[in-house]
Amino acid sequence: MADLEVSTFQKRPCYRYIRESDKLPSRETALATDDPVALLKLFDPTGSWTWFVAGYDPETRLAYGLVSGFENEIGDFDMTELVQIRGQFGLPIERDLYWEPRRLSECV
């Protein structure tokens, strides 16, 4: 069942979180910027958590940005952990396909 779940979800655009075509800056570049741009928005469709991605390191799979959950926090989050999250009804985190990039300070 787990293999079916993964292959089914990964084929849909909203479950392909980070793509080469996103041209995300490195995590270090985003970290060094005063108010980096959140190029991606990921969210829990059955909860209140949201992740705004401003930078990414594909080797470590660490993203840098804003996490809005119990409180708002800027820092790193592990994409390996994020893709494993399943909310209510077994739904994974989704990518907002209609997100318009904006500064982290404008995201919440």
Secondary structure, 3 states (H helix, E strand, C coil): CHHHHHHHHHCCHHHCCCCHHHCCCCHHHHHHCCCCEECEEEECCCCCCEEEEEEEECCCCEEEEEEECCCEEEEEEEHHHHCCCECHHHCECEECCCCCCEEHHHCC
